[in-house]
Amino acid sequence: MTAVFDPHVVMIRPVGPQTPEGCAECLELGTPWVHLRLCLTCGHVGCCDSSPMRHARAHAHAHTVGHPIVRSFEPGEVWRWCYVDEAMV
């Protein structure tokens, strides 16, 4: 996929992972995840859409404004995704 211009990139902030050991909600619930995503607005670490609970998407949609873009939190991956526009950015 090719990255596109996205008006939501202005919501990206310098962040560090709030839970570098894994998905915040999965750690609390004791549920598994497949891959991790880092919210580029607040540093929330959530699980991907292939994970049973899809916490990264839930986090993005829980905020009406301001948390639409994540980046992969997997070693060696550098891509970003906008949940609002369903596009690589």
C-alpha positions in Angstrom: 0.0 0.0 0.0 1.1 3.5 -0.7 0.9 6.2 2.0 -1.4 9.1 1.2 -1.7 12.6 2.6 -4.1 12.5 5.6 -5.3 15.6 7.4 -5.2 13.7 10.7 -1.3 13.7 10.8 -1.5 17.0 12.6 -2.7 15.0 15.6 0.6 13.1 15.9 2.6 13.9 19.0 6.0 12.8 20.3 5.0 9.8 22.5 6.5 6.9 24.3 4.6 3.6 24.9 2.5 3.7 28.0 2.8 -0.1 28.3 5.9 -1.2 26.4 5.4 -4.8 27.5 2.2 -5.2 25.5 -1.5 -4.2 24.9 -2.7 -2.3 27.9 -6.2 -3.9 28.0 -5.0 -7.4 27.1 -2.4 -7.3 30.0 -5.2 -6.2 32.3 -7.7 -8.8 31.1 -5.2 -11.6 30.5 -6.2 -12.0 26.9 -3.7 -12.7 24.0 -2.8 -10.4 21.1 -1.3 -11.0 17.7 0.4 -7.7 16.9 0.7 -4.3 18.7 -0.1 -0.8 17.6 1.1 2.5 19.2 -1.3 5.5 19.3 0.7 8.4 18.0 -1.4 10.9 20.0 -1.1 9.5 23.5 1.2 6.5 23.5 -1.5 3.9 24.2 -0.4 0.4 23.2 -3.3 -1.7 21.8 -3.6 -4.9 19.9 -4.3 -5.1 16.1 -7.4 -6.0 14.2 -6.1 -9.6 13.8 -6.2 -9.9 17.6 -9.3 -11.2 19.3 -10.1 -8.0 21.2 -8.9 -5.3 18.7 -8.0 -2.8 21.4 -6.1 -0.4 19.1 -9.1 0.2 16.9 -11.4 0.5 20.0 -9.0 3.2 21.4 -9.0 5.2 18.2 -12.8 5.1 17.9 -13.4 5.9 21.6 -12.1 9.4 21.1 -14.3 11.5 18.8 -11.3 13.6 17.9 -7.6 13.2 18.3 -6.4 9.6 18.3 -6.9 8.3 14.8 -3.3 7.4 13.8 -1.2 4.5 15.0 2.1 3.0 14.0 3.1 -0.6 14.2 4.7 -1.4 17.5 6.4 -4.5 16.1 10.2 -4.6 15.7 11.4 -3.6 12.3 8.0 -2.2 11.1 7.7 1.6 10.5 4.3 2.0 8.9 1.4 4.2 10.2 -2.3 3.7 9.8 -5.3 6.1 10.1 -8.4 4.4 11.5 -10.6 7.3 10.4 -9.6 7.2 6.7 -8.7 3.5 6.7 -5.4 4.3 5.0 -1.6 4.1 5.4 -0.2 7.6 6.2 
